[in-house]
Amino acid sequence: MSCVKHTCNCVWLTLILVCGLTPSFPQGSWAESNRVEIVGDYRYAYHDPESPVEAKNIAYSEAIRLAIYSSRVFSESTARVVEDAQVLRDLAQKIASGYLKDLQVVEQSEKGRTVYCKVRAYLIPDEIKTFIEREINRGHMKEPSGLDHNRSLQILSVQEGKDGTVAVVFKALKRLDWLATAYDGSLRESANVMIDFYDDQGLLVSSDRHPARKTSAGDDVMNPGEIGLHKFSKPQNARSYRVWLVK
């Protein structure tokens, strides 16, 4: 049986070569096979009034940032803006919010008031290169004025995707955590990203909201200056939408 199978494979390969056919592979599978591993670690010593949880969040975020910085595609694609630390940090935060694959903590420790975190993730170089070039060429990287803002958040961009989602990129202007945003918290309403969907007659179809503090990495806190991304699912009968913030 093994000889027959081998013969068939040879005939199939011969037909491809003779006829000039090119085997095709799913584009997504091809892209996934070209992904690159990145690793980063960070050690952070905290002081009062910081808590161990806050320190661990900082170490985790910084480890991710350094992992992205260490990638070849990031360093090569940001050569034009390498002297602008804030631009680099903003780009890294956006990449961390929506472009990393299989992000995980591989090591975490705490000794006294020093915490340590090491992370590993994967990225697809072509995706990262295209994203960075688009952001830099767009000219929004200096300090985007935003589409809307309140005392807690700033909406940086809104883009409708072909997958039936609306991607909203936002920036935290204040520290957003459970204590400040839940129930009787002083920032409860202003810390949500809101969206309304309308039909072709302009009638409201549905509304949705996203608590900004809940990040894609699984964190429950956003520090001032951090950038997040959330994708809202667009109803099939929706023809337009409005992204807004509670003032």
BAVEX-436165 format. One record per residue: residue in one letter; x, y, z of N, C-alpha, C, O in turn. Coordinates in steps of 0.2 Angstrom, whole numbers, padded with zeros to 4 digits, always signed. Layout:
BEGIN
AXYZXYZXYZXYZ...
***
This chain:
BEGIN
M+0004-0006+0000+0000+0000+0000+0004+0006+0000+0003+0011-0003S+0010+0006+0003+0014+0012+0004+0017+0014-0003+0018+0019-0005C+0019+0008-0007+0021+0010-0014+0016+0013-0018+0018+0017-0022V+0010+0011-0018+0005+0014-0022+0004+0021-0020+0003+0025-0025K+0004+0023-0014+0003+0030-0011+0009+0034-0014+0008+0039-0016H+0015+0031-0013+0021+0035-0016+0020+0036-0023+0022+0042-0025T+0018+0031-0027+0018+0032-0034+0013+0037-0036+0014+0042-0041C+0007+0037-0033+0002+0043-0034+0004+0050-0033+0003+0054-0036N+0008+0050-0027+0011+0057-0026+0016+0059-0031+0016+0065-0033C+0019+0054-0034+0024+0056-0039+0021+0058-0045+0023+0063-0049V+0015+0055-0047+0011+0057-0053+0008+0063-0052+0008+0067-0057W+0006+0065-0046+0003+0071-0045+0008+0077-0046+0006+0082-0048L+0014+0076-0043+0019+0081-0043+0021+0082-0050+0023+0087-0053T+0022+0076-0054+0024+0077-0061+0019+0081-0065+0021+0085-0070L+0012+0080-0064+0007+0084-0067+0008+0091-0066+0007+0095-0071I+0009+0093-0060+0010+0100-0058+0016+0103-0062+0015+0108-0065L+0022+0099-0062+0027+0102-0066+0026+0103-0073+0028+0108-0076V+0023+0097-0076+0022+0097-0083+0017+0103-0085+0018+0106-0090C+0012+0103-0082+0006+0108-0084+0008+0115-0081+0004+0120-0083G+0013+0116-0077+0015+0123-0075+0010+0125-0070+0009+0131-0069L+0007+0121-0066+0002+0123-0061+0006+0125-0055+0011+0122-0053T+0003+0129-0051+0006+0132-0045+0001+0130-0039-0004+0133-0039P+0003+0126-0034-0001+0124-0029-0003+0130-0025+0002+0134-0023S-0009+0131-0022-0011+0137-0018-0012+0135-0011-0014+0129-0010F-0011+0139-0007-0012+0138+0001-0016+0144+0003-0016+0149+0001P-0020+0142+0008-0024+0148+0011-0020+0153+0014-0015+0152+0017Q-0022+0159+0012-0018+0165+0014-0017+0166+0021-0011+0167+0024G-0022+0164+0025-0021+0165+0033-0016+0160+0035-0012+0162+0040S-0016+0154+0033-0012+0149+0035-0004+0151+0033+0000+0150+0037W-0003+0153+0027+0003+0155+0025+0006+0161+0030+0012+0161+0032A+0002+0166+0031+0004+0171+0036+0006+0169+0043+0011+0171+0046E+0001+0164+0045+0003+0161+0052+0009+0158+0052+0013+0158+0057S+0011+0154+0047+0017+0150+0047+0023+0155+0047+0029+0153+0048N+0022+0161+0045+0028+0166+0044+0028+0170+0051+0032+0175+0051R+0025+0169+0056+0025+0173+0062+0032+0172+0066+0035+0167+0065V+0033+0177+0069+0040+0177+0073+0039+0178+0080+0034+0181+0083E+0043+0174+0084+0042+0174+0091+0046+0180+0094+0051+0182+0092I+0043+0184+0099+0046+0189+0103+0046+0188+0110+0041+0185+0113V+0051+0190+0114+0051+0189+0121+0054+0195+0124+0058+0199+0121G+0051+0197+0130+0053+0203+0133+0052+0202+0141+0048+0198+0143D+0056+0205+0145+0056+0205+0152+0057+0212+0155+0060+0216+0152Y+0054+0212+0161+0055+0219+0165+0055+0218+0172+0051+0214+0175R+0059+0221+0176+0060+0221+0183+0058+0228+0186+0061+0233+0183Y+0053+0228+0191+0051+0235+0193+0051+0235+0201+0048+0230+0204A+0054+0240+0203+0054+0241+0211+0049+0246+0212+0049+0252+0210Y+0044+0245+0216+0038+0249+0218+0039+0252+0225+0042+0250+0229H+0036+0258+0226+0036+0262+0232+0029+0264+0234+0024+0264+0230D+0028+0265+0240+0021+0268+0242+0019+0274+0238+0024+0278+0237P+0013+0275+0236+0007+0271+0238+0005+0266+0233+0000+0263+0233E+0010+0264+0229+0009+0258+0224+0008+0252+0228+0011+0250+0233S+0003+0248+0225+0002+0241+0227+0006+0236+0223+0008+0237+0218P+0006+0230+0226+0009+0224+0222+0006+0223+0215+0009+0221+0210V-0001+0223+0215-0005+0222+0209-0003+0227+0204-0002+0226+0198E-0003+0234+0206-0001+0239+0201+0006+0238+0199+0007+0239+0193A+0011+0236+0203+0018+0235+0201+0018+0229+0196+0022+0230+0191K+0014+0224+0197+0014+0218+0192+0011+0220+0186+0014+0218+0180N+0006+0225+0186+0003+0227+0179+0008+0231+0175+0009+0230+0169I+0012+0235+0179+0017+0239+0176+0023+0235+0173+0025+0236+0167A+0025+0230+0177+0030+0225+0174+0028+0221+0168+0032+0220+0163Y+0022+0219+0168+0019+0216+0163+0018+0220+0156+0020+0218+0151S+0016+0226+0157+0015+0231+0151+0022+0232+0148+0023+0232+0142E+0027+0234+0153+0033+0235+0150+0037+0230+0147+0041+0230+0142A+0036+0223+0150+0039+0218+0147+0036+0217+0139+0040+0215+0135I+0030+0218+0139+0027+0217+0132+0030+0223+0127+0031+0221+0121R+0030+0229+0130+0033+0234+0126+0040+0233+0124+0042+0234+0118L+0044+0230+0128+0051+0228+0126+0052+0223+0122+0056+0222+0118A+0047+0218+0122+0047+0212+0117+0046+0215+0110+0049+0213+0106I+0041+0220+0110+0039+0223+0103+0045+0227+0101+0047+0226+0095Y+0048+0231+0105+0054+0234+0103+0060+0230+0101+0064+0232+0096S+0061+0224+0103+0066+0220+0102+0065+0216+0095+0070+0214+0092S+0059+0217+0092+0058+0213+0085+0062+0217+0080+0062+0223+0080R+0064+0214+0075+0068+0217+0070+0063+0221+0065+0065+0227+0063V+0057+0219+0064+0052+0223+0060+0050+0229+0063+0049+0234+0060F+0050+0229+0070+0048+0236+0073+0054+0241+0073+0053+0247+0071S+0060+0238+0074+0066+0243+0074+0067+0246+0067+0069+0252+0066E+0066+0241+0062+0067+0244+0055+0062+0248+0052+0063+0253+0049S+0055+0247+0054+0050+0251+0052+0049+0257+0055+0046+0262+0053T+0052+0258+0061+0052+0265+0065+0058+0269+0064+0059+0273+0068A+0062+0267+0059+0069+0271+0059+0068+0278+0058+0072+0282+0061R+0062+0280+0055+0061+0287+0054+0059+0291+0060+0060+0297+0060V+0057+0288+0065+0054+0291+0071+0057+0289+0077+0055+0289+0083V+0063+0286+0076+0067+0282+0082+0069+0287+0088+0069+0285+0093E+0069+0294+0086+0071+0299+0091+0065+0301+0095+0066+0305+0100D+0059+0299+0093+0053+0301+0097+0050+0296+0101+0047+0291+0099A+0052+0296+0107+0050+0290+0112+0043+0289+0113+0041+0284+0113Q+0039+0295+0113+0032+0294+0114+0029+0291+0108+0024+0287+0108V+0031+0293+0102+0028+0289+0096+0030+0282+0096+0025+0278+0094L+0036+0280+0098+0037+0273+0098+0033+0269+0103+0031+0264+0102R+0032+0273+0109+0028+0270+0114+0020+0269+0112+0017+0264+0113D+0018+0274+0108+0011+0274+0106+0010+0268+0101+0005+0264+0101L+0015+0267+0096+0015+0262+0091+0015+0255+0095+0011+0251+0093A+0019+0254+0100+0020+0248+0103+0013+0246+0107+0011+0240+0107Q+0010+0251+0110+0004+0250+0113-0002+0248+0109-0006+0244+0110K-0002+0251+0103-0007+0249+0098-0006+0242+0095-0010+0238+0094I+0001+0240+0094+0002+0233+0092+0000+0228+0098-0002+0223+0096A+0002+0230+0104+0000+0226+0109-0007+0225+0110-0010+0220+0112S-0011+0230+0108-0019+0230+0109-0022+0225+0103-0027+0223+0105G-0019+0224+0098-0022+0220+0093-0018+0216+0088-0021+0213+0083Y-0012+0216+0088-0008+0212+0083-0004+0207+0086-0001+0203+0082L-0003+0205+0093+0001+0200+0095-0003+0194+0095-0010+0194+0097K+0000+0188+0094-0003+0181+0094-0001+0177+0100+0005+0178+0102D-0005+0174+0103-0003+0169+0109+0001+0172+0114+0006+0169+0116L-0001+0178+0116+0003+0182+0122+0002+0178+0128-0003+0176+0130Q+0008+0177+0132+0008+0173+0138+0013+0175+0142+0019+0177+0140V+0012+0175+0149+0017+0176+0154+0021+0169+0155+0018+0164+0157V+0028+0169+0154+0032+0163+0155+0035+0163+0161+0038+0158+0164E+0036+0169+0165+0039+0169+0171+0037+0175+0175+0037+0181+0172Q+0036+0174+0181+0034+0180+0185+0036+0179+0193+0035+0173+0195S+0039+0184+0196+0041+0183+0203+0041+0189+0206+0040+0195+0204E+0041+0189+0213+0041+0195+0217+0045+0193+0223+0045+0188+0227K+0050+0198+0224+0055+0198+0230+0055+0204+0233+0058+0209+0231G+0052+0205+0239+0052+0211+0243+0047+0216+0239+0042+0214+0238R+0050+0221+0237+0046+0226+0233+0048+0227+0226+0047+0232+0223T+0051+0221+0224+0053+0221+0217+0049+0215+0213+0049+0209+0216V+0046+0217+0208+0042+0212+0204+0046+0211+0197+0049+0215+0195Y+0045+0205+0195+0048+0203+0188+0043+0199+0184+0039+0195+0186C+0043+0201+0177+0039+0198+0173+0042+0197+0166+0046+0201+0163K+0041+0191+0163+0044+0189+0157+0038+0186+0152+0034+0182+0155V+0037+0189+0146+0032+0187+0142+0035+0184+0135+0040+0186+0133R+0030+0181+0132+0032+0178+0125+0026+0179+0121+0020+0178+0123A+0027+0181+0115+0021+0182+0110+0024+0181+0103+0030+0180+0102Y+0019+0181+0098+0021+0180+0091+0018+0186+0087+0012+0188+0089L+0021+0188+0082+0018+0193+0078+0020+0191+0070+0025+0187+0069I+0016+0194+0066+0017+0193+0059+0020+0199+0056+0017+0204+0055P+0027+0198+0054+0031+0204+0052+0027+0209+0046+0027+0215+0047D+0024+0205+0041+0021+0209+0036+0015+0214+0039+0014+0219+0037E+0011+0211+0044+0006+0215+0047+0009+0221+0051+0006+0226+0050I+0014+0219+0054+0017+0225+0058+0020+0230+0054+0019+0236+0055K+0023+0228+0049+0026+0233+0044+0021+0238+0041+0022+0244+0041T+0016+0234+0039+0010+0238+0035+0007+0243+0040+0005+0249+0038F+0006+0240+0046+0002+0245+0051+0007+0251+0053+0004+0256+0053I+0013+0250+0054+0017+0255+0056+0018+0260+0051+0018+0266+0052E+0019+0258+0045+0019+0263+0039+0013+0267+0038+0013+0273+0037R+0007+0263+0039+0001+0267+0038+0000+0272+0044-0002+0278+0042E+0002+0271+0050+0002+0275+0055+0006+0281+0055+0004+0287+0056I+0012+0280+0053+0017+0285+0052+0015+0290+0046+0016+0296+0046N+0013+0287+0040+0012+0291+0034+0005+0295+0035+0004+0300+0032R+0001+0292+0040-0005+0296+0041-0004+0302+0044-0008+0307+0044G+0002+0303+0048+0004+0309+0051+0000+0310+0057+0000+0316+0060H-0003+0305+0060-0007+0306+0067-0002+0304+0073-0005+0305+0078M+0004+0303+0072+0008+0300+0077+0010+0305+0082+0012+0304+0088K+0011+0312+0080+0013+0317+0084+0009+0318+0091+0012+0317+0096E+0003+0319+0090-0002+0319+0095-0009+0320+0093-0011+0326+0092P-0012+0315+0091-0018+0315+0088-0023+0319+0092-0024+0318+0098S-0027+0324+0089-0032+0328+0092-0038+0323+0094-0042+0325+0099G-0039+0318+0091-0045+0313+0093-0051+0315+0090-0052+0321+0088L-0056+0310+0089-0062+0312+0087-0067+0314+0092-0072+0318+0091D-0066+0312+0098-0070+0314+0104-0066+0313+0110-0062+0309+0110H-0068+0316+0115-0064+0315+0122-0069+0318+0127-0073+0322+0127N-0067+0316+0133-0070+0318+0140-0064+0318+0145-0058+0318+0143R-0066+0318+0151-0061+0319+0156-0057+0312+0157-0051+0312+0160S-0059+0307+0154-0056+0300+0156-0053+0297+0149-0048+0294+0150L-0056+0298+0143-0054+0295+0137-0054+0300+0131-0057+0305+0131Q-0050+0298+0126-0049+0301+0120-0050+0296+0115-0046+0291+0114I-0055+0297+0110-0055+0292+0104-0050+0294+0099-0051+0300+0097L-0046+0290+0097-0041+0292+0092-0043+0290+0085-0041+0294+0080S-0046+0284+0084-0048+0282+0077-0054+0277+0078-0055+0274+0082V-0058+0277+0072-0063+0273+0071-0063+0270+0064-0062+0274+0060Q-0063+0263+0064-0062+0260+0057-0067+0254+0056-0067+0250+0061E-0071+0254+0051-0075+0248+0050-0071+0243+0046-0068+0244+0041G-0071+0237+0048-0068+0231+0045-0072+0227+0041-0078+0227+0041K-0069+0223+0037-0073+0219+0032-0076+0213+0036-0080+0209+0033D-0074+0212+0042-0076+0206+0046-0083+0208+0049-0085+0204+0054G-0086+0214+0048-0092+0216+0051-0091+0219+0058-0095+0218+0062T-0085+0221+0059-0084+0225+0066-0082+0232+0065-0080+0234+0059V-0082+0236+0070-0080+0243+0070-0075+0243+0076-0076+0242+0082A-0069+0245+0073-0063+0245+0078-0062+0252+0080-0061+0257+0077V-0062+0253+0087-0061+0259+0090-0054+0259+0094-0053+0255+0099V-0050+0264+0093-0044+0265+0096-0045+0271+0101-0047+0276+0099F-0043+0270+0107-0044+0275+0112-0038+0276+0117-0034+0271+0117K-0038+0281+0120-0032+0283+0125-0035+0285+0131-0039+0289+0132A-0032+0282+0137-0034+0284+0144-0031+0291+0146-0025+0292+0145L-0035+0295+0148-0032+0302+0151-0031+0302+0158-0028+0306+0161K-0035+0297+0161-0034+0296+0169-0033+0289+0170-0034+0284+0166R-0031+0287+0176-0031+0280+0178-0038+0277+0179-0042+0280+0182L-0039+0272+0175-0045+0268+0175-0045+0262+0178-0042+0257+0175D-0048+0261+0184-0048+0254+0187-0055+0253+0190-0059+0257+0189W-0056+0247+0193-0062+0245+0195-0065+0250+0200-0071+0252+0200L-0061+0252+0205-0063+0257+0210-0066+0263+0208-0071+0266+0210A-0063+0266+0202-0064+0272+0200-0070+0272+0195-0074+0277+0194T-0071+0266+0192-0076+0266+0186-0082+0262+0188-0087+0263+0184A-0082+0258+0193-0088+0254+0194-0093+0257+0199-0091+0260+0204Y-0099+0255+0199-0104+0257+0203-0104+0265+0205-0106+0269+0201D-0102+0267+0211-0102+0274+0213-0095+0277+0211-0094+0283+0214G-0091+0274+0207-0084+0277+0206-0085+0284+0202-0090+0285+0199S-0081+0288+0203-0081+0295+0201-0081+0295+0193-0083+0300+0190L-0078+0290+0190-0077+0290+0183-0082+0285+0179-0080+0283+0174R-0087+0283+0183-0091+0277+0181-0093+0278+0174-0092+0273+0169E-0097+0283+0172-0100+0283+0165-0095+0286+0160-0095+0284+0154S-0090+0290+0162-0085+0293+0157-0080+0288+0155-0076+0290+0150A-0079+0282+0158-0074+0278+0156-0076+0272+0152-0073+0267+0151N-0082+0273+0149-0085+0268+0144-0085+0271+0137-0086+0277+0135V-0083+0267+0132-0083+0269+0125-0090+0267+0122-0092+0261+0123M-0094+0271+0120-0101+0270+0118-0101+0270+0110-0098+0273+0106I-0106+0266+0108-0108+0266+0101-0115+0264+0099-0118+0260+0103D-0118+0268+0095-0125+0267+0093-0125+0265+0085-0121+0268+0081F-0129+0260+0084-0130+0258+0077-0137+0260+0074-0142+0260+0078Y-0137+0263+0068-0144+0265+0065-0145+0261+0058-0140+0259+0055D-0151+0261+0057-0153+0257+0050-0153+0262+0045-0151+0268+0045D-0155+0260+0039-0155+0265+0033-0160+0271+0033-0159+0275+0029Q-0165+0270+0038-0169+0276+0039-0167+0281+0045-0170+0285+0046G-0161+0279+0048-0158+0283+0053-0161+0281+0060-0160+0285+0065L-0165+0276+0060-0168+0274+0067-0163+0269+0071-0159+0265+0068L-0163+0270+0077-0158+0267+0081-0160+0259+0081-0165+0257+0082V-0154+0255+0080-0155+0248+0079-0153+0245+0086-0157+0241+0089S-0147+0247+0089-0145+0244+0095-0139+0249+0097-0136+0253+0094S-0137+0248+0104-0132+0252+0107-0127+0247+0111-0130+0242+0113D-0121+0249+0111-0117+0245+0115-0112+0249+0119-0111+0255+0117R-0108+0246+0124-0103+0250+0127-0097+0245+0129-0098+0239+0130H-0092+0248+0130-0086+0244+0132-0082+0248+0138-0080+0254+0137P-0081+0245+0143-0077+0248+0149-0070+0248+0147-0067+0243+0146A-0067+0254+0146-0061+0255+0143-0055+0251+0148-0050+0249+0145R-0057+0250+0154-0052+0247+0158-0050+0240+0157-0045+0237+0158K-0055+0237+0153-0054+0229+0152-0051+0229+0145-0054+0230+0140T-0044+0227+0146-0040+0227+0140-0040+0220+0137-0042+0215+0139S-0037+0220+0130-0037+0214+0127-0032+0209+0130-0033+0203+0129A-0027+0211+0134-0023+0207+0137-0025+0204+0143-0022+0200+0146G-0032+0206+0145-0035+0203+0151-0034+0207+0157-0036+0205+0163D-0031+0213+0157-0030+0217+0162-0037+0221+0164-0041+0221+0160D-0037+0223+0170-0043+0227+0172-0041+0234+0175-0044+0237+0179V-0036+0237+0171-0034+0244+0173-0030+0247+0167-0027+0243+0163M-0031+0253+0166-0028+0257+0161-0024+0263+0165-0028+0267+0168N-0018+0264+0163-0015+0270+0166-0015+0276+0161-0016+0275+0155P-0014+0282+0164-0014+0288+0159-0009+0287+0153-0003+0285+0155G-0011+0288+0147-0007+0288+0142-0007+0281+0138-0005+0281+0132E-0010+0276+0141-0011+0270+0138-0016+0270+0132-0021+0273+0133I-0015+0266+0127-0019+0265+0121-0022+0259+0121-0019+0253+0122G-0029+0258+0120-0032+0252+0119-0036+0252+0113-0037+0257+0109L-0038+0246+0111-0042+0244+0105-0048+0240+0107-0047+0235+0110H-0054+0241+0104-0060+0237+0105-0063+0236+0099-0065+0241+0095K-0065+0230+0097-0069+0229+0091-0077+0228+0093-0078+0223+0096F-0081+0232+0090-0088+0231+0091-0091+0227+0085-0089+0228+0080S-0096+0222+0087-0099+0219+0081-0105+0223+0079-0109+0225+0082K-0105+0223+0072-0110+0228+0069-0116+0223+0067-0115+0218+0064P-0122+0225+0069-0128+0222+0067-0129+0221+0059-0127+0226+0056Q-0132+0216+0057-0132+0215+0050-0137+0221+0046-0135+0223+0041N-0142+0223+0050-0146+0228+0047-0144+0235+0049-0147+0240+0047A-0138+0236+0051-0135+0243+0053-0132+0246+0047-0128+0242+0043R-0134+0252+0045-0131+0255+0040-0126+0261+0041-0122+0263+0037S-0126+0263+0048-0122+0269+0050-0121+0268+0058-0125+0264+0061Y-0116+0271+0060-0115+0271+0068-0112+0277+0070-0110+0281+0066R-0112+0278+0077-0109+0284+0080-0105+0282+0086-0108+0279+0091V-0099+0283+0087-0095+0282+0092-0094+0288+0097-0093+0293+0094W-0096+0287+0103-0096+0293+0107-0094+0292+0114-0093+0286+0116L-0093+0297+0118-0091+0297+0125-0096+0301+0129-0098+0306+0127V-0097+0299+0135-0102+0302+0140-0098+0308+0143-0092+0308+0145K-0101+0314+0142-0097+0320+0144-0099+0322+0152-0096+0327+0154
***
